[in-house]
């Protein structure tokens, strides 16, 4: 069963479900407002209408998550990454160029337009989940490829020109129907405060935070990977069903944390994810309780606890937006708790001093808040 079941949908979610399927629908909502669940509902509607229903996600980790959400319904709906979709739409361009190449999107648009003047993807219905993490150049192609679609987008997590903003969506789909998702946000008030402090002026969904029930946002000095691993094990002992993501930036930190987490947490509860250093995770591995992951790969994922390591990275100005933006996106993946950690002298003190919502603990020897 999809969660939440139909009887528990909010009025906004019900409006998304009931929107006509023979149109282009753009749904805006913050983290945790139910975009992925409604994307599944929309895909099932298209499948019931005998469309070729395709859910498109930014990358492989999101594909694994979506396949897990679909469960036994995945035989009715295809789940593709952006790259896989491009291989279907413009295989001749993908064979000769990469999407990061200069001019790729222009060539792809020309190739698709030349193929035929009518809609190329007749019979296809696309559901784009986490469209904010897709390349901006993709959307003009989508507009040519298919008329029936639903695009799920979160403007609050757009921090770079490599992501899709609202202006790009409006230009690509000028006649689209726009609907909001602002209810049911799962951030605690503490995490919401941290997000606002990291990115002042950022528009955040603000009507339904879980006020007063969240854990404090902690900043804890942990001088070694072993301390981080012990901390994770303590969290699991206190709450055995908790799902935790440990986010790092450097390969050195990843290697050290990986060895200690494997020993402390155990192989069956732990998955490392880092390009070129770890095997591509299977769906089963992805659903394990502890994920060690490069920080930028957290996009679109969701965990009970996020432990953001290396906040004292000396190579960046931790008070500037270039650093705060990615950290903001990291904490957006947290449902219940955020822990910021650093190992030694660096920029952590300067960063934390600008974040009133953070409860700093200078040493792991002090008792952690319950």
LOFI-199557 format. One record per residue (C-alpha): y, x, z. Coordinates in steps of 0.001 Angstrom, whole numbers, padded with zeros to 6 digits, always signed. Each point is the difference from the previous one (the first is absolute). Layout:
! residues N
YXZ...
***
This chain:
! residues 370
+000000+000000+000000+003505+001199-000754+002152+000436+003075+001968-002010+000799-001873-003080-001253+002014-002612-001835+000693-002157+003066+001716+002952+001710+002374+000938-002825+003700-000009+000740+002267-002264-002049+001157+003052-002007-003583+001091-000701-000920-003535-001044+002927-000003-002450-001347+003214-001554-003462-001517-000257+001280-003202-001605+002305+001664-002558-001050-000713-003621-002481+002530-001394+001353-000155-003559+003126+001931+000923+001264+003322+001276+000352-000025+003756+001738+002664+002089-000669-000076+003743+002142+002107+002351-001200+000801+003520-000033+002762+002593-003037+001800+001445-002471-002386+001592+001435-003249-001379-003215-000827-001870+000680+001349-003508-003502+001353-000519-001676-003158+001268+002151-002141-002262-000720+002352-002904-003690-000741+000537+000678-003742+000090+001968+000216-003260-002756+002017-001666-002583-002589+001041+002168-002771-001462+000154+001814-003332-003739+000609+000082-000615-003724+000632+002213-000743-003023-002305+002263-002081+002638+002685-000486-001067+003625-000017+001277+000597+003528+000989+003602+000715+001491+001336+003230+001988+003190-000615+000744+002451+002818+001821+003363+000070-002938+002316+000717-003614+000518+000962+000363-000499+003750+001669-003356-000550-002749-000898-002472-002632+000698+002652+001919-002112+002493+000359-002886-002463-003703+000099-000894-000751-000219+003715+002351-002975+000415-001598-001801-002932-003518+000449+001392-002568-002011-001949+002771-001457-002194+000552+003340-001769-002440-000974-002752+002526-002650-001123+003076+002226+000067+000575+003459-001433+001885+002508+002151+001754+002772-001922+002337+002815+000871+003176+000416-002053-001634+002867-001901-003062-002099-000869+002228-002814-001247+001943+002397-002217-003279+001261-001453-000755-003590-001048+003508-000780-001265+000935+003206-001845-003101+002238-000153+001402+002088-002849+003086+000942+002013-001926+000687+003205-002366+002295-001921+002870+002245-001091+002465-000208+002891+000229-000564+003716+002266-002656+001525+002038+002809+001555+000764+001506-003445+003482-000478-001387+000000-002791-002539-003391-001453+001031+001339-003473+000745+002030-000172-003205-003053+000930-002093-002150-002458+001913+002487-002822-000563+000203+000759-003730-003788+000164-000314-000458-003309+001765+002741-001725-001996-001451+001216-003313-003486-001216+000775+000940-003609-000617+003042-002203+000317-001650-002627+002176-000923+000576+003640-002593+002769-000006-001757-001082+003171-000547-003659-000903-002470-001430+002498+000814+002668+002562+001591-000796+003357+001337+002969+001932+000636+000128+003733+002010+003110+000929-000343+000811+003688+002378+002599+001490+002068-000021-003178+002673+002042+001804-002358+002993-000168-000504-000301-003755+002030+002007-002547+003135-001855-001168-000974+000578-003633-003159-002041+000443+001724-003378+000279+001482-000269-003512-003539+000617-001276-001432-002654+002296+002618-002439-001290-001311+000541-003538-003639+000011+001014-000398-003238+001948+001871-003246+000584-002000-001148+003034+000525+002195+003029+001007+000293+003648+001897+003075+001172+000004+000790+003749+002826+002316+000987+001569+001458+003155+003558+001189-000525+000178+001325+003579-002376+002873-000827+001727+001167-003207+001499+003413+000780-000114+001917-003303+000647-000469-003715-003743+000396-000649-000525-003415+001537+000830-003429-001397+003081-001684+001433+001228-003583-000273+002333+000794-002904-002939+001248-002098-001999-003146+000708+002934-002240-000927+000578+001892-003256-003703+000006-000920-000707-003653+000854+003361-001802-000443-001433-003517+000095-002384+000559+002910-000292-002304+003003+000976+001783+003236-001475-000939+003384+000372+001648+003451-002528+000940+002657+001812+000656+003272-002168-001746+002587-003031+001438+001751+001262+003582+000120-002373+002028+002161+002305+002804+001079+000726+000065+003711+003653-000034+001018-000322+003669+001012-001219+001068-003445+002657-002152-001653+002671+001755+002071-001347+003412-001012+000021-001022-003667+003644-001105+000237+000980+003247+001733-001728+002153-002588+001622-001821-002913+003293-001536+001195+001107-002881-002172-003456-000511-001474-000750-003664-000551-002953-000916+002164-001784-003315+000410+001212-001026+003433-000923-003514+001015-003461+000398+001454-000603+003273+001766-002428-000096+002899+002606+000496+002707-000878+001439+003393-003700+000515-000722-000024+003399-001674-000714+003458+001387+002930+002403+000302+000607+002293-002942-001013+003404+001356+001059+003512-000882-002512+002424+001462-000137+003770-000280-003556+001028-000852-000243+003734-000386-003239+000145-001981-002213-002098-002317-002527-000164+002825+002509-001909+002162+000584-002526-002774-003757-000502-000401-000455-000530+003749+002867-002499-000010-001673-001961-002830-003289-000023+001915+001807-001328+003080+001509-002837-002021-003433-000936-001350-001549+000016+003464+002758-002312+001252-000267-002326-003023-003299+000574-001894+000919-002193-002976+003390+001566-000654+000630+001356-003511+002044+003200+000056+001646+002048-002744+001009+003582+000733+002649+000982-002568+000871+003633-000753+001988+001895-002630-001458+003496-000415-003414+001190-001101-000159+002295+003004+000447-002898+002401-002507-002096-001956-002691+002680+000243+000513+000530+003717+000110-003699+000830-003017-000733-002193-002228+002470+001840+000997-001247+003445-000150-003708-000848-003440+000416-001507-001239+001560+003238+001869-002302+002381-000294-003374-001729-003216+000504-001961-000926-000153-003685-000771-003709-000009+003435-001038+001256+002173+002422-001933+001193+000447-003599+002209+002831-001333+002102-000746-003102+001906+002787-001739+000049+000638-003782-002093+003021-001002-001081+000660+003587-002111-003026+000817-002515-001993-001973+001215-003307-001348-000770-002483+002768-002462-002781-000588+000777-003554+000985-002164+000402+003108+001737+003214+001017+003396-001556-000547-000739-002707+002560-000863+002463+002785+002157-000097+003102+001858+003303-000351+001644+001169-003201+001619+003426-000356+002318-000220-002978+002920+001668-001695+003103-001899+001026+001090-001198-003442-003439-001533-000700+000462-002622+002731+002017-002182-002373-001164-003589+000182-002681+000630+002621-000053-001471+003488-001330+001243+003353+000240-001006+003644+001327+003436+000966+001851+002605-002051+000170+003550+001375+002627+001877-002013-000484+003730+000480+002273+002875-001065+003274-001796+000619+001454+003449+000766-000525+001266-003548+002343+002974-000291+000305-000215-003774+002093-003191+000086+003054-001381+001745-001705-002564+002227+003300-001821+000548+000540-000611-003734-001192-002939-002092-002324+002224-002042-002075+000413+003129+000666-003351+001656-001003-002007-003072-003622+001216-000162-000304-000251+003790+001283-003583-000217-002708-000755-002549-002580+001585+002302+000845-002179+002977+000084-003083-002265-003809+000257-000120-000262-000621+003774-000797-003401+001429+000062+000670+003727+000923+003545+000935+001709+003160-001289-000378+003479+001483+002164+002870-001270-001283+003500+000717+001201+003566-000380-001525+003344+000925+002847+002390+000729+003652+000918-000530+001547-001735-002983+001960-003104-000816-001870-002486+002177+002578-000016+002796+002850-000618-002447-001880-002836-001671-001068-001689+003226+003502+000173+001437+001135-002318-002813-002760-002569+000669+000795-002041+003156-003199-002050-000291-002239+003062+000411-001444+000867+003408-000266+003825+000009-002724+001697+002030+000429+003759+000034-003564+000840+000970-003434-001526-000327-000531+000820+003673+002158-002982+000925-001787-003313+000246+000221-002104-003146+001453-003531+000271-002627-002725+000049
***
